[in-house]
Amino acid sequence: MIDSIPSFRYSASSRDSSNGNCVVCMSDYINREKLRRLPCNHDFHAKCIDRWLKVRFANHNFISSAANMIRTNHCVVKTWEAY
């Protein structure tokens, strides 16, 4: 399921449509870094969000709710502190 989340390379032209930094590692994006954009329209470093989702998917209570949020375009980020 994680591999189905779209990814792209950050660039100066994507700066205006991006949130500018990764809220997982709190680092600004650098040109050509691989990002993933969740259906809620938040961007993350691909390696950061992949790892975060994999850890959360190990929590069985989170699996169904995260999968449902991704499918229905709800923001997984808003549940950050709940898990």
N, C-alpha and C positions, 0 to 999 in steps of 0.2 A: 504494500500500500504506500509506503514512503516513496518508493521509486516512481509512483504515478504523480507525485506532486511536481508541477512544472519547475524547471530551473533555467537560469539565464546567467550571463556574465555581466557583472556590473560595469558600467561605463559612464562617462560624463553625460551622455544623452539620456541615460536611465535615472540620473540623479533626481530629476524633478518628479518622477513617478515612484520613487523609492522613499522609504522612511529614513534613509541616510546612515543608520547604524543598526547593528545586530543587538537586540535586547537580551540575547542569551549571554554573549561574551562582553557586551557593552563597547565593542570596537567599531570605529567608523569603517565603512566599506572602502576598499581600494580597487582601483581600475583592474578589470579582468578577473576579479574574485567570483567564484561560483556561488550564486544565491538561489534560494528557493522562495517562491511566492505562494503562500497558502491561499485558499479560496477567500479568506477574509481580507485579502489584499495586503497582508503584512509580509515583509521580506526578512530573511535571515541568511546568515552564512549557511550554505548547504550542510557543511560538516557539523555545525552547531545544532541546527534544528533536527537533523537526522539522529544525532546522538540523544538529544533531548526526547524526541518522540520514541526512540527505541527503549530508553530507560522507563518512560511513562507507560509504554505498551507492555512492559514487564509487570506492571501493576494491573491486575485483571479488572479492577473497578474502572480504570481509565480507558481500557481498550475500546469498549463499545461506545462510550461517550465521545472520545476523540474521533473515532471513525465516523460517527454520526455527524459531529461538528464539521469535519472536513467535507463530507458529502453534501451537507446542507449550507455550506458557506458561512457557518458560525465561527467566531474567533476562538481558536484554541488558546491564544495568548491570555484571554480573560480568565481562563481557569488556572493560570500559571501557579498561583499560590495555593490553590485548593488541593494540589497534589504534591 
